[in-house]
Each structure stands twice: as structure tokens, then as C-alpha cells.
Amino acid sequence: MDLSPELGSTDPAVGLRAVNALKRLQEQLEALHVANAREQGWSWQAIAEALGVSRQAVHQKYNRRR
């Protein structure tokens, strides 16, 4: 997925749609890698440190998905 042209657009609607697409992609990638880390035995604390958030935040966000 190459959003470079859209992100550089001077049209706010195009640029904002590209930003939204990046947010969705980031969420999907984060969920994938959190699940992978948990499958490999990572603690919530280790995942939180890698993401730069609190243990509570990552646990609340992803523990429901198991």
C-alpha cells in the first residue's frame, strides 16, 4: 500500500483519508504483533515497554481479544 501521493496531497479530504488508512493499518499491525508476542510468552509489561505505553493500557486493549 503506497499512500505517498495521498499523504502529500494539498486536498485536505485526500490527505485525511490517507491518514485514516494509516491509522487502521497501524492498529492492525499492532494487534498482530501483540498477539504474536503473547503467543511467544511475552508479558504484558514487556509488550507495554516495547510500545511505550502502560501495562494497564495494553492489557485493557488486547486482553479482550484472546
Summary of the structure (lengths in Angstrom):
residues: 66
radius of gyration: 15.3
end to end distance: 28.1
largest distance: 45.2
contacts: 146
relative contact order: 0.11
helix: 77%
strand: 0%
